[in-house]
Amino acid sequence: MRWLLSLSLLVGVLSGCGGGGGAMAVAPEPEVVSGSMRLQGQVRSPVIATNGSGLSVFGFAGTISKAYWTDTNPTRAETEIVFAMSTIVNGRQIVACEPDGSNLRVVASLTAEPSEIRVSPDGAWVYFAENSTLKRVPISGGNVTTMMADVYFFALSPSGAKILAYRPTADDVVYANVNGTGVDVRVPSSETNLTRVIGCVNESYGFISQSPQALNQLYERVSLVGNVESVPWVTLSPIELYSSDLAPARDRIFSRFKNLNDAKVYAYETYLGPSGPHSTSIRDDLADVDRIRSMASSPDGQAFVAIQDHTDPTETRIVTLDRDHNILDTVFRGTFSLSTPAWAPSPTFRTFVGAGNYAAGAAALLFSDLNSRTPSVVLADANPRSSMNLTRVSGDNDGTIIYEMTCDALTKLHYTKSNSFAQVGVIGSLTGLKGAIVAFNSTTGRVSNVITFTKKPSISRSGKKWVFEGDGIAEHLSGDGERRPTSNRVVIE
């Protein structure tokens, strides 16, 4: 639980001009530091709520000009898994969820199944190849941008500014800026029996291999700058390759394959030493019936996400594996198409006010804290901002933590429900709103209910249930963003 709350008043500096000139005062806005959140502006004293089981919620109101969030030591539980799926109802989509499968959300809609999905090293962008075109979308969702034509397989450099890509039409492997400029051919078409891009070790070297269907697999190091140079490093033959992936530390390549000589399924590591490779077998007793493919490493390198073609029942699954390739969990399952998973790193920095939906500022910010994590952030704006007030409704030991915000005119309201802090918008075309009720789940710390109103409702307690009544209730949203039927009475637990 983070209880540290400090107010840093940045003192203005008086400077005089020679020759009797006037003095000029510079008075930067005060800064409030609360755990991992920093706010600037004219902010009133915080409203703090706890529920006695480790969950705390901090609320700030005033004229907030900037708000930043940082996490210098994120955990795997704060990451997201990204993959493609296709259903008759929703068509093709890129979706994201947390490692336990919760909080599934749509990142982008597609017209074709992507041949590759990669997440930028900073966790901000999802890059994908669709119809042999490189595109990207913010991991929180939004507009899809076309980056480069003629791309099938690709990998991002450690900086995220470059890509190593196989171009099917040109039939070569190039190194280029992610926006498609500065294309440099590193493997000419005369040598493109090597078409699968494994990854970039650094900004100078990358690794490629044959297509997964080839029985004789060659892992080859390719220079990315200077003289064009390809050096064979590992030969695996004859095998049926299920997956290959460069470790997040970029010091080894993980492989999973079936050896066609002994019919065993191997988990394999190839260390990329300065003087050459060193390969070692992690397992040679994996069950072939598991049918694990399209493996991608977790950001900490201690787990994997993969596709499993399950036979009993017949379905496709997104699964996670431990370091020794044992199945840890089933993240997602269905009888429809699932493909190309990637494991996104957890965010370490986010700007909540001063960019995006709140570039011009905000009137209120709430965030929850649970076990040094930030499950949800709530942002709101009002006209005027000085009219915004936050009130804690729930008591010290209540499970659900409830806040009430009131103002002259509520103009914006968003909350987050995922590890990427993708914002869910509450207010559409509604006007005349005077505030909202925001509830946080006692177990997860996520926003569980949002109730907007044009006239403040009455609030009563019935056991563990809270009752909000009045003819001014405008809308009721669940924590998942589902809009509930509007009524004059809302009951939440």
Sequence and secondary structure as in RCSB ss.txt:
>XXXX:A:sequence
MRWLLSLSLLVGVLSGCGGGGGAMAVAPEPEVVSGSMRLQGQVRSPVIATNGSGLSVFGFAGTISKAYWTDTNPT
RAETEIVFAMSTIVNGRQIVACEPDGSNLRVVASLTAEPSEIRVSPDGAWVYFAENSTLKRVPISGGNVTTMMAD
VYFFALSPSGAKILAYRPTADDVVYANVNGTGVDVRVPSSETNLTRVIGCVNESYGFISQSPQALNQLYERVSLV
GNVESVPWVTLSPIELYSSDLAPARDRIFSRFKNLNDAKVYAYETYLGPSGPHSTSIRDDLADVDRIRSMASSPD
GQAFVAIQDHTDPTETRIVTLDRDHNILDTVFRGTFSLSTPAWAPSPTFRTFVGAGNYAAGAAALLFSDLNSRTP
SVVLADANPRSSMNLTRVSGDNDGTIIYEMTCDALTKLHYTKSNSFAQVGVIGSLTGLKGAIVAFNSTTGRVSNV
ITFTKKPSISRSGKKWVFEGDGIAEHLSGDGERRPTSNRVVIE
>XXXX:A:secstr
    EEEE    EEEE TTT  EEEE    EEEETTEEEEEEE   EEEE SSSEEEEEEEEEEEEEEEE SS  
GGG EEEEEEEETTTEEEEEEE TTS S EEEEEESS  SEEEE TTSSEEEEEETTEEEEEETT    EEEEES
 SEEEE TTSSEEEEEETTTTEEEEEETTS S EEEE GGGTTEEEEEEESSSSEEEEEE TT SSEEEEEEESS
SS  EEEEEEE SEEEEEEEE TTSSEEEEEEEETTT  EEEEEEEEETTEEEEEEEEEEE GGG EEEEEE TT
SSEEEEEEEEETTEEEEEEEEETT  EEEEEEEESSEEEEEEEE   SEEEEESSGGGTT EEEEEEEEETTB  
 EEEEEESSGGG EEEE S TT SSEEEEEE S EEEEEEE STT  EEE  SS     EEEEEE TTT SEEEE
EEESS  EEEEETTEEEEE TTEEEEEETTS EE   SEEEE 
